[in-house]
Amino acid sequence: MSASAIEGLTPSILWKRFYEISQVPRPSKSEERIRLYLRNFAGQNNLSMKEDEAGNIVILIPPKPGFEKTPTVVLQSHVDMVCEKNKETVHDFLNDPLKLIRDGEWIKADGTTLGADNGIGAAAALALINDDDFEHGPLELLFTIDEETGLTGVNNLQKKFITGKTLLNLDTEEDGAFYVGCAGGMDTVGTYKIEYDKIVDGYHPFLLAISGLLGGHSGINIADRRANAIKLFGILLDRLSEFNYQLALISGGSKRNAIPREAEALIFMNPDLESKVREIINEFSLESIIEFKNIEGDIKITFEGKDISTTDIKNVYTKSFKEKIINVILSMPHGVIGMSPEIPELVETSTNLATIVCEGDEIKIGTSQRSSVEIFKKNIARAVRAVFELSGAEVKVGDGYPGWQPNMDSKILKLSKEVYKKMFSKTPEVKAVHAGLECGILADKYPGIDMVSFGPTIEGAHSPDERVKIPDVEKFYRLLKSILSEIAREK
C-alpha cells in the first residue's frame, strides 16, 4: 500500500513527486506544509523561487543552453485538495498522509479523495526540474493555494508575479483533450436562526441517514444526474411528516463544489410508530434505487434508535421551523439549468445544493452557481436568493469568479494540437469545461496571456472514488515535455 502502489510506474520521476505530495497534508486553506515542501524542494535543487503575500509560489527553471532567448512559459497548478472520505474511513486530513492503492491501471486512495486533482499537475511540473531529457526555454512553475474553496490564491496573485505570456494549466482531467474555456462561478448561502421547542414527553431519539451516493464534482458531474443526498433527504423528511416527529439536528454535504453524498438528521418521535416509519423508509429506499438505476451505486438509508437522553439534547426545532427548512430543500433548484447552444454536451448553467450545517443556533444552507455566460450565472443566483429570501433567510452572495472565454485562434492551442497529432497520430478534442479553472482569473489579471489546459484521465474528483489512469499519466507527461520543446525550438 502507498509507496508500493507506484513501484515500477513510469515516468518514475513524476510518480515519485506525486507520492511525496500525497504524504503532505494539504487541505484547502491549510497549505502551510505543502508550501514548505515546495520551498525546500527549490532550495535542494538550487533554484530561485518567490512567494507572494497570499502564499502562492513560483519556482524558476533556467533554460537549457542555447534556449536562453526563448519566451518564458508558465506551468500552473494548485496545491490544495478536496478532502472527502467515506463515513467509515478513519483519516485526519490535517495530519495524516494519504494511502495510495494500485487497482489495475488506476491509482486511487484508501477510502479518501486521492488529490490527483491537482496533485498530478503539480507533480508533473516538479518532475521537469530533474528531467534532462528534453529541450526547453525558461520556465515559471506557478503553484497557487486554496483553489478548491474560493480560488483565494489566484484571486490575490500579485501583479508581475509571473512574466510569461504563454501558460499551460495542468488542471483538467481528460486524456486527448485541450480545454480553452471554463465556467465562472459564485456561492449563495442562506442562514436561518433556529426556532426551538421542547421535546414531547415519551418521544425517543432516532438517527436517520442517507449515504453511499456517488457525489462528485458539482461542475463536471452535474450533468450525470447523480442523486443529491440533501434533496433526497428533504423528500424523505417530508414523507415522514404524518408521524409528527420533531427535528433536532440536520446536516448534509461537506463542500461547496461537491454534490452531497451523505445527509443525516436526529429526530424525536413516538417509539410506537417505529415500524410504520420503517415501512415508509423502505418504500422510499426502493423508489430511489429505481429512480437512480444505472446512475448510482448503493443508496443506503438507515434508521436507528439512539441512547441520547433529553439532558444531551434539550430542545428541538419548532414544527413551523422544521417545515420551513424542509420546504427550502424541496424548492431549492439543483442541477443543470441550461446547455450550451454552441458546444455539444457542454453544460452552460447549473446550480448545486451543496451543504446544510448546524452552527450554534443557526442553520446554514450552502449553494454554488456556475455558468460560462456571466448574466446566466447571476440570474440563477438570483433565483436561489429568492428562495432564501421568501423563507426569511439572511442571504450572503459571494463575489464569484469570471469564466474563461475560448479563443479558437490561440497560438498555444494551435501548437499543442499539432504536437499531439504528431505524437499520437490523431486529432485531439478541443473543449470547454463546466467547472472553475483558474484560467478565467488569470486571463482577467494578465490580459493577452495565451493559455491552454490539459491533463490525464482523472475520474471521481472531489469524492473518495477519485482515481487517475496510469497509462494516461505517462502520455500527459510526454505531451507536456514535447509542447515545451516545440515552443523552445520556435524561439
C-alpha positions in Angstrom: 0.0 0.0 0.0 1.0 3.6 -0.6 4.7 3.7 -1.6 4.5 0.2 -3.1 1.5 1.4 -5.2 3.8 3.4 -7.5 6.7 0.9 -7.8 7.6 0.3 -11.4 5.4 3.1 -12.8 6.6 5.4 -15.5 7.6 8.1 -15.6 9.1 7.3 -12.3 10.3 10.8 -11.6 6.7 12.1 -11.8 5.2 9.3 -9.7 7.9 9.9 -7.1 6.9 13.6 -6.9 3.2 12.6 -6.7 3.9 10.2 -3.9 5.8 12.8 -2.0 3.0 15.3 -2.4 0.4 12.7 -1.2 2.3 12.3 2.0 2.0 16.0 2.8 -1.4 17.0 4.3 -2.8 19.9 2.1 -6.4 20.7 2.7 -7.7 23.9 1.2 -6.8 26.9 3.5 -4.2 24.7 5.3 -1.4 24.5 2.7 1.5 25.5 5.1 3.2 22.1 4.9 3.0 21.7 1.1 4.3 25.2 0.7 7.2 24.3 3.0 7.8 21.2 0.8 8.0 23.4 -2.3 10.4 25.9 -0.6 12.6 23.0 0.5 12.5 21.4 -2.9 13.5 24.6 -4.7 16.4 25.0 -2.2 17.6 21.4 -2.6 17.8 22.0 -6.4 19.4 25.4 -6.1 16.5 27.1 -7.9 15.3 30.6 -7.4 11.7 31.0 -6.1 9.4 33.7 -4.8 6.3 33.7 -2.7 3.6 36.4 -2.6 1.6 37.5 0.4 -1.3 35.1 -0.4 1.0 32.1 -0.3 1.4 31.4 -4.0 4.8 30.2 -5.0 6.8 30.4 -8.3 9.8 28.2 -8.9 12.1 29.4 -11.7 13.7 26.8 -14.0 16.5 28.2 -16.2 16.6 27.4 -19.9 18.7 24.7 -21.4 21.9 26.1 -23.1 21.1 27.6 -26.4 17.5 28.4 -25.5 18.1 31.5 -23.3 16.1 33.8 -25.7 13.1 31.5 -25.8 9.9 33.2 -24.4 9.1 32.2 -20.8 6.4 29.6 -20.3 4.3 29.4 -17.1 3.2 26.0 -15.9 0.3 26.4 -13.4 -1.3 24.1 -10.9 -2.9 24.4 -7.5 -1.5 22.6 -4.4 -4.6 22.2 -2.2 -7.0 19.3 -2.5 -10.7 18.5 -1.7 -10.8 16.4 1.5 -13.6 13.8 1.3 -13.7 10.4 2.9 -16.1 7.5 3.3 -18.0 7.7 6.6 -16.4 4.6 7.9 -12.8 5.7 6.9 -10.6 6.9 9.8 -8.5 9.7 8.3 -7.3 13.1 9.6 -6.7 15.3 6.5 -4.8 17.9 8.6 -2.3 15.4 9.8 -2.4 12.0 8.0 -0.7 11.1 4.7 -2.8 9.6 2.0 -2.7 5.9 1.5 -2.2 5.1 -2.2 -3.6 1.9 -3.8 -2.9 0.5 -7.3 -6.1 -1.0 -8.8 -5.2 -2.4 -12.2 -4.4 0.5 -14.4 -5.6 3.1 -11.8 -4.2 4.7 -8.7 -6.6 5.6 -6.0 -6.6 6.3 -2.3 -7.9 4.1 0.6 -11.3 5.5 1.4 -10.4 9.1 0.7 -10.0 11.6 -2.1 -6.7 11.0 -4.0 -5.7 14.6 -4.6 -4.8 13.8 -8.2 -6.8 17.0 -8.7 -4.4 18.8 -8.9 -1.5 16.8 -7.4 -0.7 15.1 -10.7 -0.3 18.5 -12.4 1.9 19.8 -9.6 4.0 16.6 -9.7 4.5 16.9 -13.4 5.7 20.4 -13.1 8.1 19.4 -10.3 9.3 16.4 -12.3 10.6 18.7 -15.0 13.2 20.1 -12.6 15.2 16.9 -12.5 14.4 15.8 -16.0 17.2 16.4 -18.5 15.6 14.5 -21.3 14.0 17.5 -23.2 14.8 20.9 -24.5 13.1 23.9 -23.0 13.4 27.7 -22.5 12.9 29.5 -19.2 10.0 28.1 -17.1 8.0 29.5 -14.3 6.3 26.9 -12.2 3.3 28.6 -10.6 1.7 26.9 -7.6 -1.5 28.5 -6.3 -3.3 27.9 -3.0 -6.9 27.4 -2.0 -8.3 26.8 -5.5 -11.0 24.4 -4.3 -12.7 26.5 -1.7 -12.6 30.0 -3.0 -9.8 30.5 -5.6 -8.1 32.6 -2.9 -4.6 32.2 -4.2 -5.2 33.1 -7.9 -7.6 35.9 -6.9 -4.8 37.5 -4.8 -2.0 36.8 -7.2 0.3 39.9 -7.2 0.9 41.8 -10.4 4.0 40.8 -12.3 4.3 37.7 -10.1 4.7 35.8 -13.3 6.3 37.2 -16.5 5.5 34.5 -19.1 3.0 35.3 -21.8 2.2 31.6 -22.5 0.6 29.5 -19.8 -0.1 25.8 -19.6 -2.7 25.0 -17.0 -2.3 21.4 -15.8 -5.7 21.0 -14.1 -8.1 19.2 -16.4 -9.0 15.6 -16.3 -9.5 14.1 -19.7 -6.8 12.5 -21.9 -6.9 13.5 -25.5 -8.5 16.9 -24.9 -7.3 20.5 -24.7 -9.5 22.9 -22.8 -9.8 26.5 -23.8 -12.7 27.7 -21.7 -14.4 27.3 -18.4 -17.4 28.4 -16.4 -17.5 31.2 -13.9 -19.0 30.6 -10.5 -20.4 32.1 -7.3 -21.7 31.0 -4.0 -25.1 31.8 -2.4 -25.6 31.0 1.3 -28.8 31.2 3.4 -28.6 31.4 7.2 -31.6 30.7 9.4 -32.0 31.5 13.2 -33.2 28.2 14.7 -36.6 28.4 16.5 -36.7 25.9 19.4 -39.4 23.9 21.1 -39.5 21.3 23.9 -39.3 17.6 23.3 -42.6 15.9 23.6 -42.8 13.6 26.7 -42.4 10.0 25.7 -40.6 10.8 22.4 -37.4 8.8 21.7 -34.4 9.9 19.6 -33.6 8.2 16.2 -30.9 8.9 13.7 -32.0 8.9 10.1 -29.2 8.9 7.5 -28.7 8.6 3.7 -25.2 7.5 2.5 -23.5 5.6 -0.3 -24.1 8.1 -3.1 -21.5 8.8 -5.7 -21.4 12.6 -5.2 -18.7 14.1 -7.3 -17.6 17.4 -8.7 -20.5 19.9 -8.8 -19.5 21.1 -12.3 -18.0 18.1 -14.1 -20.6 15.6 -12.8 -23.7 17.8 -12.6 -24.9 16.6 -15.9 -24.7 12.9 -14.9 -28.0 13.2 -13.0 -26.4 11.9 -9.8 -28.5 11.9 -6.7 -28.2 14.8 -4.3 -28.3 13.4 -0.7 -29.8 16.7 0.7 -32.5 16.7 -1.9 -33.4 13.1 -1.2 -33.4 13.8 2.5 -35.8 16.7 2.1 -38.2 14.4 0.2 -38.0 11.7 2.8 -38.4 14.1 5.8 -41.5 15.5 4.1 -42.9 12.0 3.5 -42.5 11.3 7.2 -44.3 14.4 8.3 -47.5 12.4 9.0 -45.8 10.9 12.1 -45.4 14.3 13.8 -41.7 13.8 14.5 -39.6 16.5 15.9 -36.4 17.6 14.2 -33.3 18.2 16.5 -30.3 18.3 14.2 -29.8 18.1 10.4 -26.6 18.1 8.3 -25.6 17.1 4.8 -22.8 17.6 2.3 -19.4 19.0 3.1 -18.0 21.0 0.2 -19.4 23.9 -1.8 -18.1 22.3 -5.0 -19.2 18.7 -4.4 -22.6 17.1 -5.0 -23.5 15.9 -1.4 -23.1 12.2 -0.9 -24.5 11.9 2.7 -27.1 13.6 4.9 -28.4 12.8 8.4 -30.8 14.1 11.0 -31.6 13.4 14.6 -35.4 13.2 15.2 -37.6 12.6 18.2 -40.8 10.6 17.8 -43.3 8.2 19.3 -41.4 4.9 19.5 -44.7 3.0 18.9 -44.6 4.3 15.3 -41.2 2.9 14.5 -42.4 0.0 12.4 -44.7 2.3 10.3 -41.8 4.7 9.8 -39.6 1.9 8.6 -42.2 0.9 6.1 -42.2 4.4 4.6 -38.4 4.5 4.6 -38.1 1.1 2.9 -40.7 2.2 0.3 -38.7 5.4 -0.3 -35.5 3.5 -0.5 -36.8 1.2 -3.2 -38.2 4.1 -5.2 -34.8 5.9 -5.0 -33.0 2.8 -6.2 -35.4 2.5 -9.1 -35.2 6.2 -9.9 -31.4 6.2 -10.0 -30.9 2.8 -11.6 -27.7 2.7 -13.7 -26.6 6.1 -12.2 -25.9 5.5 -8.5 -24.3 2.6 -6.8 -25.6 1.7 -3.3 -28.1 4.1 -1.9 -28.2 3.3 1.8 -30.8 4.6 4.2 -30.5 3.8 7.9 -32.9 4.5 10.8 -31.5 3.7 14.3 -32.7 4.3 17.8 -30.2 6.3 19.8 -29.3 6.3 23.5 -29.2 10.1 23.7 -31.0 11.3 26.8 -33.0 14.5 26.8 -30.3 16.0 29.0 -27.9 15.9 26.0 -30.5 17.3 23.5 -32.7 19.6 25.4 -34.6 21.3 22.6 -35.9 20.5 19.1 -37.0 22.7 16.2 -40.5 24.1 16.3 -42.9 22.5 13.8 -43.1 25.6 11.7 -39.3 25.9 11.5 -38.9 22.2 10.7 -41.4 22.7 7.8 -39.6 25.8 6.6 -36.3 24.0 6.3 -37.8 21.0 4.5 -39.7 23.3 2.1 -36.5 25.2 1.3 -34.7 21.9 0.5 -37.7 20.8 -1.7 -38.0 24.1 -3.6 -34.3 24.9 -4.0 -33.2 24.4 -7.6 -30.4 21.9 -8.2 -28.8 20.5 -11.3 -28.5 21.5 -14.9 -30.3 24.8 -15.8 -29.2 25.1 -19.4 -27.0 23.5 -22.0 -24.6 25.3 -24.4 -26.1 26.0 -27.8 -22.7 26.2 -29.3 -20.7 23.3 -27.8 -22.4 19.9 -27.9 -22.9 18.2 -24.5 -21.5 21.2 -22.6 -23.5 22.3 -19.6 -23.8 26.1 -19.8 -25.5 26.9 -16.5 -26.1 24.9 -13.3 -26.6 25.2 -9.6 -25.7 22.9 -6.7 -27.5 22.5 -3.4 -24.2 21.7 -1.6 -24.4 21.8 2.2 -26.6 22.1 5.2 -25.0 22.5 8.6 -26.0 23.5 12.1 -23.7 26.1 13.7 -24.7 27.1 17.2 -28.2 28.4 17.0 -28.1 28.7 13.2 -28.6 26.5 10.1 -26.6 27.4 7.1 -27.6 26.1 3.6 -24.8 26.5 1.0 -25.2 26.5 -2.7 -23.0 27.2 -5.7 -23.9 28.5 -9.2 -21.9 28.1 -12.4 -22.2 29.4 -16.0 -20.0 30.2 -18.9 -22.3 33.2 -19.5 -22.0 35.8 -16.8 -25.6 37.0 -16.9 -26.9 33.5 -16.7 -24.7 32.8 -13.7 -26.2 35.9 -12.0 -29.7 35.0 -13.0 -29.7 31.5 -11.4 -28.0 33.0 -8.3 -31.0 35.5 -8.1 -33.4 32.5 -8.3 -31.6 30.8 -5.4 -31.5 34.0 -3.4 -35.3 34.4 -3.9 -35.9 31.0 -2.4 -33.9 32.0 0.6 -35.4 35.4 1.0 -39.0 34.1 0.7 -38.3 31.8 3.6 -36.8 34.5 5.8 -33.1 33.7 5.5 -30.2 36.0 5.8 -28.6 35.8 2.4 -24.9 36.2 1.5 -23.8 36.1 -2.1 -20.1 35.7 -2.9 -18.2 37.9 -5.3 -17.7 34.9 -7.6 -15.1 34.5 -10.3 -15.1 35.0 -14.1 -15.3 32.4 -16.8 -12.6 31.8 -19.4 -13.8 32.7 -22.9 -12.5 30.4 -25.6 -10.0 31.7 -28.1 -10.0 29.3 -31.0 -7.2 31.4 -32.7 -4.9 30.8 -29.8 -1.3 30.3 -30.8 -0.6 27.8 -28.0 -3.7 25.9 -28.8 -2.6 25.5 -32.5 0.9 24.4 -31.4 -0.4 22.0 -28.8 -2.8 20.4 -31.3 0.0 19.9 -33.9 2.3 18.3 -31.3 -0.5 16.0 -30.1 -1.4 14.9 -33.6 2.3 14.3 -34.5 2.8 12.2 -31.3 -0.4 10.1 -31.3 -1.5 10.2 -35.0 -4.9 11.6 -34.2 -6.5 15.0 -33.7 -7.2 16.0 -30.1 -10.6 17.3 -29.0 -10.9 21.0 -28.1 -13.3 21.6 -25.3 -14.6 23.9 -22.6 -15.4 22.6 -19.1 -18.3 23.4 -16.8 -16.0 23.9 -13.8 -14.0 26.7 -12.5 -10.4 26.8 -13.7 -8.0 29.4 -12.5 -7.5 30.4 -16.2 -10.5 32.7 -16.1 -9.0 34.8 -13.3 -5.5 34.6 -14.8 -6.9 36.0 -18.1 -8.5 38.8 -16.2 -5.3 39.6 -14.3 -2.9 39.2 -17.2 -4.7 40.5 -20.4 -3.4 38.9 -23.5 -1.9 35.8 -21.9 -2.2 32.8 -24.2 -3.4 29.7 -22.4 -4.5 26.1 -22.8 -5.3 23.4 -20.2 -4.8 19.7 -20.3 -4.2 16.7 -18.1 -4.5 12.9 -17.8 -7.8 11.0 -17.2 -9.0 11.5 -13.6 -12.3 10.1 -12.5 -14.4 10.8 -9.4 -12.7 14.0 -8.5 -13.9 15.5 -5.2 -15.1 12.1 -3.9 -13.5 9.1 -2.3 -13.9 7.3 -5.7 -11.3 9.6 -7.2 -8.7 7.8 -9.3 -6.1 8.6 -12.0 -5.4 6.4 -15.0 -1.8 5.2 -15.0 -1.1 5.0 -18.8 -2.6 8.4 -19.4 -0.3 10.0 -16.8 2.7 8.9 -19.0 1.0 10.2 -22.1 0.3 13.5 -20.4 3.9 14.0 -19.2 5.4 13.1 -22.6 3.0 15.6 -24.2 3.9 18.3 -21.7 7.6 17.9 -22.5 7.0 17.8 -26.2 5.0 21.0 -26.2 7.7 22.8 -24.1 10.3 21.6 -26.6 8.4 22.7 -29.6 7.9 26.2 -28.0 11.7 26.3 -27.4 12.5 25.4 -30.9 10.2 28.0 -32.4 12.1 30.8 -30.5 
